[in-house]
Amino acid sequence: MGSENHYRWESPRHQVWLNAFEIASIAVTRREYSEFLVATGHVEPAGWHDPTFGHPEQPVVGVSWFDALTYCEWLSKVRDERFRLPTEAEWEKACRGGLQNAEYAWGDQIPSSIEYFNGQWLGPRPVAEGPANGYGLFNMGDNVHEWCLDWYGENYYPVSPEINPLGPENGTRRVSRGGSWRHQIKASRAAHRSSLPPSYRYTDYGFRLVKES
């Protein structure tokens, strides 16, 4: 986990052991999130009525970290299973797709020869349009930033436990991972870390689920 060759908050590169976990192959879609809104009357995401973000199979965007947690709690009750956001360590493990030393989810380079990554993006693409990684997961590193469970700590890696790290005990920002349709470079490195205050609702932020055993 991490990187030694880029930003200091990605270092040191360190070995982490995680319990087995199941993570969704795609981010939560607008269609899925709309079922939650109808059932609960929860506040609509930012940009909900903007046609840019209106395709039912686009990842839902404009959700805060708190919104994502509320969705997880609702779905857990509906399905009688336990859903949550991935930890930062789980997300990076999933993103790497079994390629522990690769820079990106798909290898050492963004697959720029694939048409998916070329051209101008006016909004997020429908999920699963891009190439899957080695675990069969889509959009790990591209399309939208994805909320993680942890508080963000710029200096957390040097003190991170080796087994199932959960991030700092407190903070002001929550971890997010992955690239965004809004950036000039659409895909992010597997080790790249980003963060945002948990109450913010940005239209390049979404989330995917982990299901606990």
FITOR-607576 format. One record per residue (C-alpha): residue in one letter; x, y, z; residue number from 1. Coordinates in Angstrom, 3 decimals. Layout:
<kemis>
{residuo A; u X; v Y; w Z; num NUM};
...
</kemis>
This chain:
<kemis>
{residuo M; u 0.000; v 0.000; w 0.000; num 1};
{residuo G; u 1.225; v 3.506; w -0.786; num 2};
{residuo S; u 4.034; v 4.822; w -2.956; num 3};
{residuo E; u 7.571; v 6.077; w -2.458; num 4};
{residuo N; u 7.891; v 7.939; w -5.751; num 5};
{residuo H; u 5.217; v 10.628; w -5.620; num 6};
{residuo Y; u 3.705; v 12.616; w -2.719; num 7};
{residuo R; u 4.930; v 12.344; w 0.860; num 8};
{residuo W; u 1.410; v 11.583; w 2.131; num 9};
{residuo E; u 1.505; v 8.402; w 0.049; num 10};
{residuo S; u 4.588; v 7.144; w 1.847; num 11};
{residuo P; u 6.019; v 5.023; w 3.210; num 12};
{residuo R; u 5.018; v 2.154; w 0.990; num 13};
{residuo H; u 4.048; v -0.503; w 3.498; num 14};
{residuo Q; u 2.628; v -3.999; w 3.711; num 15};
{residuo V; u -0.917; v -4.379; w 5.029; num 16};
{residuo W; u -2.954; v -7.489; w 5.848; num 17};
{residuo L; u -6.737; v -7.338; w 5.426; num 18};
{residuo N; u -9.508; v -9.699; w 6.300; num 19};
{residuo A; u -11.348; v -11.020; w 3.252; num 20};
{residuo F; u -14.081; v -8.675; w 2.020; num 21};
{residuo E; u -16.582; v -8.322; w -0.831; num 22};
{residuo I; u -16.649; v -5.080; w -2.776; num 23};
{residuo A; u -19.119; v -4.059; w -5.483; num 24};
{residuo S; u -17.910; v -4.322; w -9.056; num 25};
{residuo I; u -19.451; v -0.906; w -9.828; num 26};
{residuo A; u -20.238; v 2.303; w -7.997; num 27};
{residuo V; u -23.776; v 2.873; w -6.743; num 28};
{residuo T; u -25.824; v 4.128; w -9.686; num 29};
{residuo R; u -28.349; v 6.911; w -9.943; num 30};
{residuo R; u -31.052; v 4.282; w -10.547; num 31};
{residuo E; u -30.192; v 2.497; w -7.305; num 32};
{residuo Y; u -29.943; v 5.739; w -5.363; num 33};
{residuo S; u -33.311; v 6.939; w -6.670; num 34};
{residuo E; u -34.953; v 3.903; w -5.030; num 35};
{residuo F; u -33.446; v 5.048; w -1.742; num 36};
{residuo L; u -34.737; v 8.604; w -2.223; num 37};
{residuo V; u -38.270; v 7.413; w -2.970; num 38};
{residuo A; u -38.283; v 5.056; w 0.004; num 39};
{residuo T; u -36.862; v 7.477; w 2.545; num 40};
{residuo G; u -37.481; v 11.041; w 1.368; num 41};
{residuo H; u -33.794; v 11.760; w 1.928; num 42};
{residuo V; u -32.439; v 15.054; w 0.592; num 43};
{residuo E; u -31.555; v 14.909; w -3.101; num 44};
{residuo P; u -27.896; v 15.011; w -4.173; num 45};
{residuo A; u -26.335; v 18.124; w -5.652; num 46};
{residuo G; u -27.071; v 18.337; w -9.365; num 47};
{residuo W; u -29.858; v 15.757; w -9.151; num 48};
{residuo H; u -31.994; v 17.597; w -11.730; num 49};
{residuo D; u -29.087; v 18.436; w -14.038; num 50};
{residuo P; u -29.384; v 16.263; w -17.182; num 51};
{residuo T; u -25.595; v 15.946; w -17.189; num 52};
{residuo F; u -25.986; v 13.520; w -14.290; num 53};
{residuo G; u -29.377; v 12.094; w -15.228; num 54};
{residuo H; u -28.561; v 8.765; w -16.880; num 55};
{residuo P; u -29.852; v 5.948; w -14.651; num 56};
{residuo E; u -26.658; v 3.921; w -15.058; num 57};
{residuo Q; u -24.277; v 6.760; w -14.268; num 58};
{residuo P; u -22.740; v 6.620; w -10.815; num 59};
{residuo V; u -24.758; v 8.747; w -8.439; num 60};
{residuo V; u -22.892; v 11.979; w -7.710; num 61};
{residuo G; u -23.393; v 14.991; w -5.486; num 62};
{residuo V; u -23.636; v 12.867; w -2.352; num 63};
{residuo S; u -21.886; v 13.723; w 0.885; num 64};
{residuo W; u -20.073; v 11.161; w 3.010; num 65};
{residuo F; u -23.034; v 11.300; w 5.402; num 66};
{residuo D; u -25.447; v 10.628; w 2.526; num 67};
{residuo A; u -23.411; v 7.594; w 1.520; num 68};
{residuo L; u -23.494; v 6.240; w 5.071; num 69};
{residuo T; u -27.247; v 6.751; w 5.289; num 70};
{residuo Y; u -27.678; v 4.836; w 2.029; num 71};
{residuo C; u -25.580; v 1.981; w 3.432; num 72};
{residuo E; u -27.707; v 1.863; w 6.574; num 73};
{residuo W; u -30.935; v 1.856; w 4.544; num 74};
{residuo L; u -29.773; v -0.877; w 2.175; num 75};
{residuo S; u -28.556; v -2.978; w 5.100; num 76};
{residuo K; u -32.068; v -2.951; w 6.552; num 77};
{residuo V; u -33.764; v -3.595; w 3.209; num 78};
{residuo R; u -31.505; v -6.531; w 2.310; num 79};
{residuo D; u -30.949; v -7.803; w 5.859; num 80};
{residuo E; u -27.211; v -7.744; w 5.149; num 81};
{residuo R; u -24.492; v -5.396; w 6.299; num 82};
{residuo F; u -23.245; v -2.816; w 3.775; num 83};
{residuo R; u -20.722; v -0.041; w 4.379; num 84};
{residuo L; u -18.109; v 2.075; w 2.649; num 85};
{residuo P; u -14.694; v 0.497; w 2.029; num 86};
{residuo T; u -11.781; v 1.461; w 4.195; num 87};
{residuo E; u -8.954; v 3.225; w 2.425; num 88};
{residuo A; u -6.836; v 0.083; w 2.611; num 89};
{residuo E; u -9.637; v -2.081; w 1.212; num 90};
{residuo W; u -10.187; v 0.367; w -1.634; num 91};
{residuo E; u -6.522; v 0.363; w -2.618; num 92};
{residuo K; u -6.334; v -3.429; w -2.407; num 93};
{residuo A; u -9.390; v -3.678; w -4.653; num 94};
{residuo C; u -8.085; v -1.048; w -7.057; num 95};
{residuo R; u -4.790; v -2.840; w -7.592; num 96};
{residuo G; u -6.606; v -5.890; w -8.920; num 97};
{residuo G; u -3.882; v -8.272; w -7.807; num 98};
{residuo L; u -1.075; v -6.167; w -9.323; num 99};
{residuo Q; u 0.649; v -5.106; w -6.117; num 100};
{residuo N; u 3.428; v -3.128; w -7.797; num 101};
{residuo A; u 1.506; v -1.550; w -10.680; num 102};
{residuo E; u 0.851; v 2.184; w -10.808; num 103};
{residuo Y; u -2.769; v 1.916; w -11.971; num 104};
{residuo A; u -5.696; v -0.453; w -11.640; num 105};
{residuo W; u -4.893; v -1.889; w -15.077; num 106};
{residuo G; u -1.086; v -1.932; w -14.959; num 107};
{residuo D; u 1.755; v 0.575; w -15.077; num 108};
{residuo Q; u 0.069; v 2.838; w -17.628; num 109};
{residuo I; u -3.401; v 4.252; w -18.234; num 110};
{residuo P; u -4.719; v 2.249; w -21.195; num 111};
{residuo S; u -4.819; v 5.346; w -23.400; num 112};
{residuo S; u -5.176; v 3.259; w -26.549; num 113};
{residuo I; u -8.709; v 2.408; w -25.413; num 114};
{residuo E; u -11.209; v 4.922; w -26.789; num 115};
{residuo Y; u -12.946; v 5.124; w -23.409; num 116};
{residuo F; u -10.185; v 7.291; w -21.953; num 117};
{residuo N; u -9.972; v 9.654; w -24.911; num 118};
{residuo G; u -11.928; v 12.776; w -25.789; num 119};
{residuo Q; u -13.806; v 15.283; w -23.679; num 120};
{residuo W; u -15.991; v 14.106; w -20.794; num 121};
{residuo L; u -18.932; v 16.357; w -19.967; num 122};
{residuo G; u -19.917; v 14.190; w -17.001; num 123};
{residuo P; u -19.375; v 10.717; w -15.599; num 124};
{residuo R; u -19.781; v 7.772; w -17.946; num 125};
{residuo P; u -22.305; v 5.030; w -17.219; num 126};
{residuo V; u -20.715; v 2.443; w -14.948; num 127};
{residuo A; u -18.805; v -0.530; w -16.395; num 128};
{residuo E; u -18.090; v 1.134; w -19.751; num 129};
{residuo G; u -14.350; v 1.232; w -19.144; num 130};
{residuo P; u -11.952; v -1.700; w -18.756; num 131};
{residuo A; u -12.204; v -3.870; w -15.642; num 132};
{residuo N; u -9.168; v -4.543; w -13.495; num 133};
{residuo G; u -7.797; v -7.954; w -12.565; num 134};
{residuo Y; u -10.526; v -8.507; w -9.980; num 135};
{residuo G; u -13.293; v -7.697; w -12.466; num 136};
{residuo L; u -13.992; v -4.307; w -10.867; num 137};
{residuo F; u -14.951; v -1.343; w -13.038; num 138};
{residuo N; u -13.980; v 2.322; w -12.752; num 139};
{residuo M; u -11.388; v 1.706; w -10.067; num 140};
{residuo G; u -9.359; v 4.833; w -10.633; num 141};
{residuo D; u -11.596; v 6.696; w -13.079; num 142};
{residuo N; u -15.032; v 8.283; w -13.569; num 143};
{residuo V; u -15.792; v 9.632; w -10.043; num 144};
{residuo H; u -13.975; v 10.066; w -6.768; num 145};
{residuo E; u -15.255; v 7.499; w -4.290; num 146};
{residuo W; u -15.812; v 8.095; w -0.586; num 147};
{residuo C; u -14.019; v 5.789; w 1.842; num 148};
{residuo L; u -14.844; v 5.104; w 5.463; num 149};
{residuo D; u -11.705; v 6.568; w 7.061; num 150};
{residuo W; u -10.825; v 9.957; w 8.381; num 151};
{residuo Y; u -7.975; v 11.373; w 6.282; num 152};
{residuo G; u -4.584; v 11.718; w 7.924; num 153};
{residuo E; u -1.739; v 13.168; w 5.871; num 154};
{residuo N; u 0.786; v 11.567; w 8.218; num 155};
{residuo Y; u -1.120; v 8.372; w 8.968; num 156};
{residuo Y; u 0.926; v 5.872; w 6.968; num 157};
{residuo P; u 4.029; v 5.935; w 9.217; num 158};
{residuo V; u 1.881; v 4.915; w 12.222; num 159};
{residuo S; u -0.696; v 2.773; w 10.403; num 160};
{residuo P; u -1.215; v -0.696; w 11.911; num 161};
{residuo E; u -0.257; v -3.630; w 9.712; num 162};
{residuo I; u -3.581; v -5.454; w 10.128; num 163};
{residuo N; u -6.924; v -3.961; w 9.002; num 164};
{residuo P; u -6.023; v -0.258; w 9.308; num 165};
{residuo L; u -9.039; v 1.992; w 9.859; num 166};
{residuo G; u -7.465; v 5.428; w 9.568; num 167};
{residuo P; u -7.026; v 8.080; w 12.288; num 168};
{residuo E; u -9.490; v 8.253; w 15.164; num 169};
{residuo N; u -10.594; v 11.757; w 14.169; num 170};
{residuo G; u -10.069; v 14.477; w 11.603; num 171};
{residuo T; u -11.750; v 17.120; w 9.455; num 172};
{residuo R; u -11.769; v 15.378; w 6.070; num 173};
{residuo R; u -12.762; v 11.903; w 4.906; num 174};
{residuo V; u -10.695; v 9.872; w 2.479; num 175};
{residuo S; u -11.690; v 9.659; w -1.160; num 176};
{residuo R; u -10.022; v 7.600; w -3.847; num 177};
{residuo G; u -10.020; v 7.303; w -7.616; num 178};
{residuo G; u -10.029; v 9.683; w -10.564; num 179};
{residuo S; u -12.722; v 11.986; w -11.865; num 180};
{residuo W; u -14.440; v 12.887; w -15.111; num 181};
{residuo R; u -13.787; v 16.539; w -14.248; num 182};
{residuo H; u -9.983; v 16.324; w -14.392; num 183};
{residuo Q; u -7.889; v 16.580; w -17.509; num 184};
{residuo I; u -6.324; v 13.211; w -16.678; num 185};
{residuo K; u -9.313; v 10.953; w -16.044; num 186};
{residuo A; u -7.613; v 8.093; w -14.192; num 187};
{residuo S; u -5.780; v 8.179; w -10.889; num 188};
{residuo R; u -2.908; v 6.048; w -9.640; num 189};
{residuo A; u -3.804; v 3.240; w -7.245; num 190};
{residuo A; u -1.829; v 4.840; w -4.412; num 191};
{residuo H; u -3.099; v 8.383; w -4.914; num 192};
{residuo R; u -4.944; v 9.776; w -1.889; num 193};
{residuo S; u -7.517; v 12.553; w -1.838; num 194};
{residuo S; u -9.979; v 13.846; w 0.736; num 195};
{residuo L; u -12.910; v 16.185; w 1.304; num 196};
{residuo P; u -14.905; v 17.454; w 4.291; num 197};
{residuo P; u -17.664; v 14.868; w 4.824; num 198};
{residuo S; u -20.556; v 17.334; w 4.460; num 199};
{residuo Y; u -19.561; v 18.476; w 0.947; num 200};
{residuo R; u -21.622; v 17.416; w -2.050; num 201};
{residuo Y; u -19.613; v 17.576; w -5.272; num 202};
{residuo T; u -20.772; v 16.310; w -8.639; num 203};
{residuo D; u -17.609; v 14.295; w -9.193; num 204};
{residuo Y; u -18.019; v 12.328; w -5.940; num 205};
{residuo G; u -19.790; v 8.973; w -5.622; num 206};
{residuo F; u -19.261; v 5.735; w -3.725; num 207};
{residuo R; u -19.268; v 1.948; w -3.919; num 208};
{residuo L; u -20.213; v -0.632; w -1.324; num 209};
{residuo V; u -18.517; v -3.299; w 0.719; num 210};
{residuo K; u -20.662; v -6.159; w 1.988; num 211};
{residuo E; u -19.587; v -7.621; w 5.307; num 212};
{residuo S; u -19.670; v -11.380; w 5.793; num 213};
</kemis>
